[in-house]
Structure formats: C-alpha cells, structure tokens
C-alpha cells in the first residue's frame, strides 16, 4: 500500500507538469485546428534557456521569468516567420510545417547546447525528502507540482477574465464570427504560439530539475500527446486532467509492470492506453463532438 500511495502521489505531481505542457498543445489546436508536433522541441528550448540563465548565477525564479519573456518573443517570431502565411491553407500543410520546425529547433538546441546531460547546479530544490505520514516525497516533485499548478491557474484566469483570453476563446469557437466582431486572427494565432512556448518552457525546466536535462526531454514533450487526446484536443480543463491521469498511469505502470515487461513500459503505456481509449471515446473526455447534419 505504501508503494501504491507513493507511486500515486509522484504520478499526480509529475502529471501537473505534463498538464502545463499539454496546455500548449491545446491552445494551438483550439485557435487554429493544428496539431503542433514541435511541442517537444519547444519544451527543450525553454528548459535550456532557463538552465543557461541559472548557470550565470541568476536566481532560479528570475531565470524562469527571463525564459518566459524569451519564450513569448520566440513564439511570436515563429508564428510570424513560419506560419503566418499559411493561414487558410490546408491543415495537413501546417502540421507538416510543425514537423519541419521540430527538426529545425532540435538542430539549433544540439548546435548551441550539445547532447550531454546537464543538471541545475547547485540544485534548485532541496534534496532532503519530505515525510507526510507513511509517504516520502521528494521536494523537487512537490515544488515542481506547486509551480505547475500556480502557472495553470494564472493561464486559466487569463483565458476567462482578460480581453486577450476571451478573444482567443472566441476565435476558437467561431473564427468567422470573431473576425466580424473585429478580433484579429493573426494576433490570436501569434499569442497562442507565444503562450505555448512559455508553458512548454516552464514544463521542460521543471522536468529538467527532476531528471536532468538532455535532448531526451524533447521526447517527454511528445509523451504529453496522450494526455491531450485523453482530455480532449480543444479543452483546457481536459488538458489538466489528462496530464494528471497520464502521469499517474505512467508511474503505476513503471512500478508494477516493469518487472514483467522490462524495457521502458512506462513510456509505452500512455500510448497504448490512448489507442484503446480512442476506440470508445474518439473526442476525449471533454472534447467537442462534431455533429454534421445532411
């Protein structure tokens, strides 16, 4: 029972970070209908930028703030340079451009920072675990989860109560109606990419604090895809719940199935679960069901 509770708790905490990255997937899909396959590389870039500032002796929170600012700028530049002219083009074309961007960004990361594993030195979070009754929780998991939840709350408030957030929701619901009311689709798409860069960067930074930082963190960004599909591709609450569910599923499968199926079952389990889940719930838990009347 102690193993189950510890695995469940750690899974929830890691799932909170996955939810933050999943938010970037959902934002771009809600606004443009595009599945951004470069999310893993956005996670990498934000994490390495934070590490670079932290290595200069800048306090972690300030380094994280700088990485958010740079992520915002990079998101807008990416949308303006590579994707702005593709508005109105077939969705598959835009998706293939995001595939190209993933290879481009990965090459940039390898060119600047290399492929060796790097760690935050000195450690950002205390190494001593916290004892909560029978549970032993690493502080890096606990504080990473707290930071992820705080940022998720900030993003949710932004979407619900700010003019920009409401404009993004209006464009996602009905682009033509939003355009008729004076909402700029170009501005909405650029903002979505900027926020996706920011969310992915923070998620990558927190994951880098847990496992160290190398090129494989980009694959963890793709591991979030089952969380997005599970919650619903256009649902922000679904992204949050999907991230937590996948985090728990991944940890439980690693704890209980690795002994029977050695070789990385915890990385495969979320995708297997996603494939089975889609057979019964194609739109996810909170996704919009498209109904066509003839």
Buried (B, 14 or more C-beta within 10 A) or exposed (E): EEEEEBBBBBBBBBBBBBBBBBBBBBBBBBBBBBBBBBBBBBBBBBBBBBBBBBEEEBEBEEBBBBBBEBBBEBBBBBBBEBBEEBEEEEEEEBBEBBEEBBEBBBEBBEEEBEEEEBBBEEEBBEEEBEEEEEBEBBBBBBBBBEBBBEBBEEBBEBBEEEEBBBBBBBBBEEBEEBBEEEBEBEBBBBBBBBBBBBBBBBBBBBBBBBBBBBBEBBEBBBBBBBBBBBBBBBBBBBBBBBBBBBBBBBBBBBBEBEEEEEEEBBBBBBBEBBEEBBEEEEBBBBBBEEEEEE
